[in-house]
Amino acid sequence: MNPESKRIVVLGSTGSIGRQTLEMVRTHPQRLAVVGLAAGSNARALEAQAEEFEVGLLALADEGAAAELASSDRRVFAGNDAACDLIKAAEPDLVVGAITGIAGLRPVLTALEAGVDCALANKEPLVAAGGIVTTAARQSGAQLLPIDSELSAIFQCLRGERAEEIEKILLTASGGPFADLSAQELAEVTPERALEHPTWRMGRKVTVDSATLANKGFEVFEMHWLFGVPVERIEVVVHHQSIIHSLAQFQDGSVIAQLGLPDMRVPIQFALLYPERVANELPRLSLAEIGTLTFAEPDTERFPCLRLAYAAARAGRSYPAVLNAADEEAVRLFLDGRIRFTQIPELIERALDEHEAFGMNALADVERADAWARTYVRAQA
């Protein structure tokens, strides 16, 4: 290991973002060193990654899966707190947060409270606990670096700009794979079809969220918490080609956009090596080949998850945590074949309507709202 390498821990290393993160480590072996890997239950894939990158510290949330590595000469943490224990033991310079769902919240807070920078790919920590997460970062001096393409785009657009001069954030959305389907056709969408995103390589949950536009609603929360922009000044616009990843509009009318091919490796590398821009051999954008860039307003009638996200963001208190947990449970029910695609927003809206909100001052408050929403949604299925 190069003593000057940035030491990183990858949470969710066997998932889509985790694998692409390790691909960028392969590209920059003198600059990046993996000192810890964490996954949910895929012990064999984790072991193969540890072998390739010579990692001695591993974590698996599934204790049964962790038992498969009992004969390993590596140190293996197991259970719900495994990722947190891994971070404490590894003492990294950067933690990549790519654990799906609310399970990624505790490890992120562990890193931030220790003053360790976090590159966030999973949205749930900022959706469910944005104030708690950003306060932890501010108090320790740790940086929150976005990996999401849209968040990375705004992060890049605002370099050298003054936050108080931002008039509006234009958050782009592909529109999802079902933008042209009727309400009746949406009700007939199968899990298999929902998992076939035409543009991005993503995990199962985020692919479904992209199809319902819930994913875009979650990014509204991220924009708000990461950049301090009020929710009412974040506007979602459908951009069909996924070339413009988002735009910042300033008070003088100027608009700055970040463009590029739809390739998650670009924002991943930017977060890993920030503040440097480092050369790579990834494909380049040719506007002449693209030819046309088109835009439209999002349809919140057929895709109400985006509307529900805005409503929860404006209401604040425990509503965002309920939104997040209700979505997780509804998506799980859909993927298990227990509800229709169009029932995902129906269950989320019912949970928000029935919830009696309370303040969010600590992690225990997040967990309380999260548990209530999961119980409620499961009971409705």
C-alpha positions as CSV (number, residue, x, y, z in Angstrom):
1,M,0.0,0.0,0.0
2,N,1.3,3.4,-1.0
3,P,1.5,5.4,2.3
4,E,0.1,8.4,0.6
5,S,-3.0,6.5,-0.7
6,K,-6.4,7.5,0.5
7,R,-7.7,4.7,2.8
8,I,-11.3,3.8,2.0
9,V,-14.0,1.6,3.4
10,V,-16.7,0.5,1.0
11,L,-20.1,-0.2,2.6
12,G,-22.2,-2.3,0.3
13,S,-19.2,-3.4,-1.7
14,T,-21.0,-6.3,-3.5
15,G,-23.8,-4.1,-4.8
16,S,-23.8,-2.1,-8.0
17,I,-22.2,1.1,-6.7
18,G,-19.8,-0.9,-4.5
19,R,-18.6,-2.9,-7.5
20,Q,-18.2,0.2,-9.6
21,T,-16.3,1.9,-6.8
22,L,-13.8,-1.0,-6.7
23,E,-13.5,-0.7,-10.5
24,M,-12.3,2.9,-10.0
25,V,-9.8,1.7,-7.2
26,R,-8.4,-0.7,-9.8
27,T,-8.0,2.3,-12.2
28,H,-6.1,4.4,-9.5
29,P,-4.1,1.8,-7.4
30,Q,-1.5,4.4,-6.4
31,R,-4.1,6.9,-5.1
32,L,-6.7,4.6,-3.4
33,A,-6.4,1.7,-1.0
34,V,-9.3,-0.4,0.3
35,V,-8.9,-1.0,4.1
36,G,-12.4,-2.4,4.8
37,L,-15.4,-4.0,2.9
38,A,-18.9,-4.5,4.1
39,A,-21.9,-6.3,2.6
40,G,-25.2,-7.7,3.6
41,S,-25.1,-11.5,3.0
42,N,-23.0,-12.2,0.0
43,A,-20.0,-13.8,1.8
44,R,-18.4,-15.4,-1.3
45,A,-18.4,-12.2,-3.3
46,L,-17.0,-10.3,-0.3
47,E,-14.3,-12.8,0.2
48,A,-13.3,-12.6,-3.5
49,Q,-13.1,-8.8,-3.2
50,A,-11.0,-9.0,-0.1
51,E,-8.6,-11.4,-1.8
52,E,-8.2,-9.1,-4.8
53,F,-7.7,-5.9,-2.8
54,E,-5.8,-7.5,0.1
55,V,-8.3,-6.4,2.7
56,G,-8.0,-7.7,6.2
57,L,-11.2,-6.2,7.7
58,L,-14.7,-7.4,6.6
59,A,-18.3,-6.9,7.8
60,L,-21.4,-8.9,7.1
61,A,-24.8,-7.9,8.5
62,D,-26.0,-11.5,8.1
63,E,-24.5,-13.5,10.9
64,G,-25.1,-16.8,9.2
65,A,-23.3,-15.6,6.1
66,A,-20.5,-14.3,8.2
67,A,-20.1,-17.9,9.6
68,E,-19.0,-19.0,6.1
69,L,-15.9,-16.9,6.6
70,A,-15.0,-18.3,10.0
71,S,-12.0,-20.1,8.6
72,S,-10.7,-16.9,7.0
73,D,-7.5,-15.3,8.4
74,R,-9.3,-11.9,8.1
75,R,-11.1,-10.2,10.8
76,V,-14.9,-10.5,10.2
77,F,-17.5,-8.4,12.0
78,A,-21.0,-9.7,12.0
79,G,-24.5,-8.5,12.8
80,N,-26.5,-5.3,12.7
81,D,-23.5,-3.2,14.0
82,A,-20.9,-4.9,11.9
83,A,-20.3,-2.0,9.5
84,C,-20.0,0.4,12.4
85,D,-17.4,-1.9,14.1
86,L,-15.6,-2.1,10.8
87,I,-15.3,1.6,10.4
88,K,-13.9,2.0,14.0
89,A,-11.3,-0.7,13.4
90,A,-10.2,0.4,9.9
91,E,-9.8,4.1,10.7
92,P,-10.2,5.2,7.1
93,D,-9.9,8.5,5.4
94,L,-13.1,8.0,3.4
95,V,-16.2,5.9,3.8
96,V,-18.3,5.1,0.7
97,G,-21.9,4.6,1.8
98,A,-23.6,2.3,-0.7
99,I,-25.7,0.2,1.7
100,T,-29.3,0.0,0.4
101,G,-32.0,1.5,2.7
102,I,-32.0,2.8,6.2
103,A,-29.5,0.2,7.2
104,G,-26.8,2.6,5.9
105,L,-27.7,5.3,8.4
106,R,-25.9,4.1,11.5
107,P,-22.6,3.4,9.7
108,V,-22.6,6.9,8.1
109,L,-23.2,8.5,11.5
110,T,-20.4,6.4,13.0
111,A,-18.0,7.7,10.3
112,L,-19.1,11.3,10.5
113,E,-19.0,11.4,14.3
114,A,-15.4,10.2,14.1
115,G,-14.5,13.0,11.6
116,V,-14.3,10.7,8.6
117,D,-15.5,12.0,5.3
118,C,-18.4,10.1,3.7
119,A,-19.1,9.7,0.0
120,L,-22.9,8.9,-0.1
121,A,-24.5,6.8,-2.8
122,N,-27.6,5.7,-0.7
123,K,-30.2,8.4,-0.3
124,E,-31.9,7.1,2.8
125,P,-29.7,8.7,5.5
126,L,-30.4,12.2,4.2
127,V,-34.1,11.4,3.5
128,A,-34.9,9.9,6.9
129,A,-32.4,11.9,9.0
130,G,-31.0,14.8,7.0
131,G,-30.8,17.2,9.9
132,I,-29.1,14.6,12.2
133,V,-26.6,13.6,9.5
134,T,-25.6,17.1,8.5
135,T,-25.3,18.2,12.1
136,A,-22.9,15.3,12.8
137,A,-20.8,16.3,9.8
138,R,-20.7,20.0,10.8
139,Q,-19.8,19.2,14.4
140,S,-16.9,16.9,13.5
141,G,-15.7,18.8,10.4
142,A,-16.2,15.8,8.2
143,Q,-17.2,16.3,4.5
144,L,-20.3,14.8,2.9
145,L,-19.5,14.1,-0.7
146,P,-22.3,13.0,-3.1
147,I,-21.9,10.1,-5.5
148,D,-25.4,10.2,-7.1
149,S,-25.0,11.7,-10.6
150,E,-27.5,14.5,-10.0
151,L,-26.0,15.5,-6.6
152,S,-22.5,15.3,-8.0
153,A,-23.6,17.5,-10.9
154,I,-24.7,20.3,-8.5
155,F,-21.7,19.8,-6.3
156,Q,-19.5,20.5,-9.4
157,C,-21.7,23.3,-10.6
158,L,-21.4,25.1,-7.3
159,R,-17.6,24.9,-7.0
160,G,-16.4,28.5,-6.5
161,E,-19.9,29.8,-6.4
162,R,-21.6,31.5,-3.4
163,A,-24.6,29.6,-2.0
164,E,-26.6,32.7,-1.3
165,E,-26.6,33.5,-5.0
166,I,-28.4,30.3,-6.0
167,E,-31.9,31.1,-7.3
168,K,-33.0,27.5,-8.1
169,I,-31.8,24.0,-8.5
170,L,-33.0,22.2,-11.7
171,L,-32.9,18.5,-10.8
172,T,-33.1,16.3,-13.9
173,A,-35.0,13.0,-14.1
174,S,-35.0,10.5,-16.9
175,G,-38.7,10.1,-16.4
176,G,-38.3,6.4,-15.7
177,P,-38.9,3.5,-18.1
178,F,-42.7,3.8,-17.9
179,A,-43.2,7.5,-18.7
180,D,-45.4,6.7,-21.7
181,L,-47.6,4.0,-20.1
182,S,-51.3,4.6,-19.3
183,A,-52.6,4.3,-15.7
184,Q,-54.0,0.8,-16.7
185,E,-50.7,-0.3,-18.2
186,L,-48.9,0.9,-15.0
187,A,-51.1,-1.3,-12.9
188,E,-49.9,-4.3,-14.9
189,V,-46.2,-3.7,-14.6
190,T,-44.4,-6.8,-13.3
191,P,-41.3,-6.8,-11.0
192,E,-39.3,-8.2,-13.8
193,R,-40.2,-5.4,-16.1
194,A,-39.7,-2.7,-13.4
195,L,-36.1,-3.9,-12.9
196,E,-35.1,-3.3,-16.6
197,H,-34.0,0.4,-16.4
198,P,-33.0,1.6,-19.9
199,T,-30.2,3.9,-18.9
200,W,-28.6,3.2,-15.5
201,R,-27.1,0.1,-13.9
202,M,-28.5,0.2,-10.4
203,G,-29.6,-2.1,-7.5
204,R,-33.1,-3.6,-7.4
205,K,-34.6,-1.2,-4.9
206,V,-33.3,2.0,-6.5
207,T,-34.3,0.7,-10.0
208,V,-38.0,0.4,-8.8
209,D,-37.7,3.8,-7.1
210,S,-36.6,5.3,-10.4
211,A,-39.6,3.8,-12.1
212,T,-42.0,5.3,-9.6
213,L,-40.1,8.6,-9.4
214,A,-39.7,8.1,-5.7
215,N,-35.9,8.2,-6.3
216,K,-36.2,11.7,-7.7
217,G,-38.2,12.7,-4.7
218,F,-35.5,11.4,-2.4
219,E,-33.0,13.5,-4.3
220,V,-35.0,16.6,-3.5
221,F,-34.1,15.9,0.2
222,E,-30.5,15.3,-0.7
223,M,-30.3,18.6,-2.6
224,H,-31.9,20.4,0.4
225,W,-29.6,19.0,3.0
226,L,-26.3,19.0,1.1
227,F,-26.6,22.4,-0.4
228,G,-29.0,24.3,2.0
229,V,-31.4,25.1,-0.8
230,P,-35.1,25.4,0.3
231,V,-37.3,22.7,-1.0
232,E,-39.5,25.2,-2.9
233,R,-36.5,26.2,-4.9
234,I,-35.7,22.7,-6.2
235,E,-37.5,22.0,-9.4
236,V,-37.6,18.5,-11.1
237,V,-37.5,18.5,-14.9
238,V,-37.6,15.4,-17.1
239,H,-34.7,15.1,-19.4
240,H,-35.0,12.1,-21.6
241,Q,-31.4,11.6,-22.7
242,S,-29.8,11.7,-19.2
243,I,-26.9,13.8,-20.5
244,I,-27.5,16.9,-18.4
245,H,-27.3,15.6,-14.9
246,S,-28.6,18.7,-13.2
247,L,-28.4,22.5,-13.4
248,A,-27.9,25.4,-11.0
249,Q,-29.7,28.7,-11.8
250,F,-28.3,31.9,-10.2
251,Q,-29.9,35.2,-9.3
252,D,-28.6,36.9,-12.3
253,G,-30.3,34.4,-14.6
254,S,-27.2,32.4,-15.5
255,V,-27.6,28.6,-15.5
256,I,-24.6,26.3,-15.1
257,A,-25.1,22.6,-16.1
258,Q,-23.0,19.5,-15.7
259,L,-23.1,17.2,-18.7
260,G,-21.7,13.7,-19.4
261,L,-22.6,10.2,-20.5
262,P,-24.8,8.3,-18.1
263,D,-21.9,6.4,-16.3
264,M,-21.8,6.2,-12.5
265,R,-18.1,5.7,-12.6
266,V,-17.6,9.4,-13.3
267,P,-19.2,10.8,-10.1
268,I,-17.8,7.9,-8.1
269,Q,-14.3,8.8,-9.2
270,F,-14.9,12.5,-8.5
271,A,-16.0,11.7,-4.9
272,L,-13.2,9.2,-4.3
273,L,-10.4,11.6,-5.4
274,Y,-12.0,15.0,-4.5
275,P,-10.8,17.7,-4.7
276,E,-8.7,16.6,-7.6
277,R,-10.0,15.9,-11.1
278,V,-7.9,12.9,-12.4
279,A,-7.6,11.6,-15.9
280,N,-9.3,8.3,-16.9
281,E,-10.1,6.3,-20.0
282,L,-13.9,6.3,-19.6
283,P,-16.0,7.1,-22.7
284,R,-16.4,10.7,-23.6
285,L,-19.5,12.7,-24.5
286,S,-20.1,13.7,-28.1
287,L,-22.9,16.3,-28.4
288,A,-22.9,15.9,-32.2
289,E,-23.7,12.2,-31.8
290,I,-26.4,12.9,-29.2
291,G,-28.0,15.5,-31.5
292,T,-31.0,16.5,-29.5
293,L,-31.7,17.2,-25.8
294,T,-35.4,17.2,-24.8
295,F,-37.2,18.2,-21.6
296,A,-40.7,17.9,-20.1
297,E,-42.5,18.4,-16.8
298,P,-42.9,15.4,-14.5
299,D,-46.3,13.8,-14.4
300,T,-47.2,13.6,-10.7
301,E,-50.7,12.3,-11.4
302,R,-49.5,9.0,-12.8
303,F,-46.3,9.0,-10.7
304,P,-47.5,10.4,-7.3
305,C,-44.3,9.4,-5.4
306,L,-42.6,12.6,-6.4
307,R,-45.6,14.6,-5.1
308,L,-45.6,12.7,-1.8
309,A,-41.8,13.3,-1.4
310,Y,-42.3,17.1,-1.7
311,A,-45.2,17.0,0.7
312,A,-43.1,15.1,3.3
313,A,-40.2,17.4,2.8
314,R,-42.4,20.5,3.4
315,A,-44.1,18.9,6.5
316,G,-40.8,17.9,8.1
317,R,-40.6,16.4,11.6
318,S,-41.0,12.6,11.3
319,Y,-42.8,12.5,7.9
320,P,-39.6,12.1,5.9
321,A,-38.6,9.0,7.9
322,V,-42.1,7.6,7.4
323,L,-41.9,8.3,3.7
324,N,-38.6,6.5,3.4
325,A,-39.6,3.4,5.4
326,A,-43.0,3.1,3.8
327,D,-41.3,3.2,0.4
328,E,-38.8,0.5,1.4
329,E,-41.6,-1.8,2.6
330,A,-43.9,-1.1,-0.4
331,V,-41.1,-1.8,-2.9
332,R,-40.2,-5.0,-1.0
333,L,-43.9,-6.1,-1.2
334,F,-44.0,-5.3,-4.9
335,L,-40.8,-7.3,-5.7
336,D,-42.2,-10.2,-3.7
337,G,-45.3,-10.1,-5.9
338,R,-47.7,-9.2,-3.1
339,I,-48.9,-5.8,-4.4
340,R,-49.2,-4.1,-7.8
341,F,-46.8,-1.5,-9.0
342,T,-49.4,1.3,-8.6
343,Q,-50.0,0.3,-5.0
344,I,-46.5,1.4,-4.0
345,P,-47.6,5.1,-3.9
346,E,-51.0,4.2,-2.5
347,L,-49.4,2.6,0.6
348,I,-46.9,5.4,1.1
349,E,-49.7,8.0,1.0
350,R,-51.8,6.1,3.4
351,A,-48.9,5.8,5.8
352,L,-48.3,9.6,5.6
353,D,-51.9,10.3,6.2
354,E,-52.2,8.0,9.2
355,H,-49.0,9.0,10.9
356,E,-49.0,11.3,13.9
357,A,-45.8,13.3,13.5
358,F,-43.2,14.1,16.1
359,G,-39.9,15.9,16.3
360,M,-36.6,14.4,15.1
361,N,-33.9,15.2,17.5
362,A,-31.9,11.9,17.8
363,L,-31.4,8.6,16.1
364,A,-34.0,7.0,18.3
365,D,-36.6,9.3,16.9
366,V,-35.7,8.2,13.3
367,E,-35.9,4.5,14.4
368,R,-39.3,5.1,16.1
369,A,-40.8,6.6,12.9
370,D,-39.1,4.0,10.7
371,A,-40.5,1.1,12.8
372,W,-44.1,2.6,12.8
373,A,-44.1,3.0,9.0
374,R,-42.9,-0.5,8.3
375,T,-45.4,-2.1,10.7
376,Y,-48.2,0.0,9.1
377,V,-47.4,-0.9,5.5
378,R,-47.0,-4.6,6.2
379,A,-50.4,-4.6,7.9
380,Q,-52.0,-3.1,4.8
381,A,-50.7,-5.7,2.3
